[in-house]
Amino acid sequence: MEPLRRTKLIEELLVGRLMGKSRRVVEIWEECNRNWNQTLHIMTAYAMGAPRNSRPFEELARSVPYLACLKERSSLRRVEAMLLGASGLIAGEYYDDYIVGLQREYDYLSHKYDLRSMSVGAWNRMGSFPASNPILRIVQMAALVTKEEYSMDALMTLGSVADVERMFAITTSDYWQKRFRIDGKSVEKNSILGRDKINMLAINLVVPMQFAYATIMGREELKNRALDMLEKIPAEKNRLVSRWTGVGVPAKSAYDSQALIGLSHLCDEGKCEECPLGKMMKRRRELRIEN
């Protein structure tokens, strides 16, 4: 396919994918009584839990809402206690003073905010890399929630990958500096989010939230800024993208890879009638038949 036509096709596929993600954001926004900060809270949790624990993280963000975290924002320990306690992952008997302290904090805060604990069985902990361990991700989420920048207003101002990096620059409490689980230690410093995770948060959280908000509020400049951000992020490398790059389709940035992921989903779901490429192929086939 000639480059100009391919560029137009990629743009159409990308916008279609973002519209699909926006619909998901709007659904949650409606469920949250059009509260943008709670919507952000749920979408952040979902993105933090990816790929194995997105749904449990979403449930956790509903169990421990944005408002409760906001009221306890001045204490990282209390936010940790709420999120870890509600996750069910620190339930049981421990002899570690720090964990016992979190359990006591949670007992108090759960009554204060009427919090309910999840089942530990909700979490996927098998075969996770240390950086993806749900306890570590929850601790990192707690560190993020306590930042003053953690709000919808702040998210809407992000215009570059550097801005995203600043927003998601976190420092966990000392206890978790070299831990990724309660009963063990890692050799890595786990107090920060890695570059790959921050890129994923930009792709799967920041851009969809900005695009959804811009769609509802009629802010085209915000849509364009979100699209521009994707062009500054390296292309994702996964099996859905490699299906196309493996046969010569270029993917230079997340702008391209997100479009190709969207194309893979359309193919897998047999939605040729909705697919820009499918429609193009159908027109060409009809022209050949006519001629």
DANORFEN-V483337 format. One record per residue. N is the residue number from 1. BURIAL is b if it has 16 or more other C-alpha atoms within 10 Angstrom, else e. D_FIRST is the distance of its C-alpha to the first C-alpha in whole Angstrom. Layout:
BEGIN
n->{N N}
burial->{BURIAL BURIAL}
d_first->{D_FIRST D_FIRST}
END
This chain:
BEGIN
n->{1 2 3 4 5 6 7 8 9 10 11 12 13 14 15 16 17 18 19 20 21 22 23 24 25 26 27 28 29 30 31 32 33 34 35 36 37 38 39 40 41 42 43 44 45 46 47 48 49 50 51 52 53 54 55 56 57 58 59 60 61 62 63 64 65 66 67 68 69 70 71 72 73 74 75 76 77 78 79 80 81 82 83 84 85 86 87 88 89 90 91 92 93 94 95 96 97 98 99 100 101 102 103 104 105 106 107 108 109 110 111 112 113 114 115 116 117 118 119 120 121 122 123 124 125 126 127 128 129 130 131 132 133 134 135 136 137 138 139 140 141 142 143 144 145 146 147 148 149 150 151 152 153 154 155 156 157 158 159 160 161 162 163 164 165 166 167 168 169 170 171 172 173 174 175 176 177 178 179 180 181 182 183 184 185 186 187 188 189 190 191 192 193 194 195 196 197 198 199 200 201 202 203 204 205 206 207 208 209 210 211 212 213 214 215 216 217 218 219 220 221 222 223 224 225 226 227 228 229 230 231 232 233 234 235 236 237 238 239 240 241 242 243 244 245 246 247 248 249 250 251 252 253 254 255 256 257 258 259 260 261 262 263 264 265 266 267 268 269 270 271 272 273 274 275 276 277 278 279 280 281 282 283 284 285 286 287 288 289 290 291}
burial->{e e e e e e e e b b b e b b b b b b b e b b e e b b e b b e e e e e e b b b b b b b b b b b b b b b e b b b b b b b b b b b b b b b e b b b e b b e e b b b b b b b b b b b b b b b b e e e e e e e b b e b b e b b b e b b e e e e b b b b e e e e b e e e e e e b b b b b b b b b b b b b b b b b b e e b b b e e b b e b b b b e e b b e b b b b b b e e e b b b b b e b e e e e e e e b b b b e e e b b b b b b b b b b b b b b b b b b b e e e e e e b b e b b b e b b e e b b b b e e e b b b e b e e e e e e b e b b b b b b b b b b b b e b e e e e e b e e b b b b e e e e e e e e e e e e e}
d_first->{0 4 6 8 7 6 10 11 10 12 15 15 15 18 20 20 21 24 25 26 28 29 31 32 34 35 37 39 40 41 43 44 46 43 44 41 43 44 40 39 42 40 37 38 39 37 34 37 38 34 33 36 39 37 39 42 41 41 44 46 45 46 49 50 48 47 51 53 51 51 55 55 53 56 56 53 56 56 52 52 55 53 50 51 54 52 50 52 51 55 57 60 62 62 64 62 63 60 59 62 62 58 60 63 61 59 62 63 59 59 62 61 58 58 55 55 54 51 51 50 49 46 44 42 44 43 41 40 40 42 40 39 43 43 47 45 42 45 47 44 44 47 47 44 46 49 47 48 44 43 43 40 41 41 37 36 37 35 32 31 31 34 36 35 36 39 40 39 41 44 47 49 53 54 55 51 50 50 50 47 50 53 55 53 52 48 48 45 46 45 46 42 39 36 33 31 33 33 29 29 32 30 27 29 32 32 28 29 32 31 29 31 34 32 31 35 36 34 33 30 30 31 27 26 28 27 23 24 26 23 21 24 24 23 20 22 22 23 22 20 18 18 17 13 14 15 12 11 9 11 14 17 19 20 18 15 17 19 16 15 19 18 16 18 21 19 18 22 24 22 21 18 20 20 16 14 11 14 15 11 12 15 15 13 15 18 17 17 21 22 21}
END
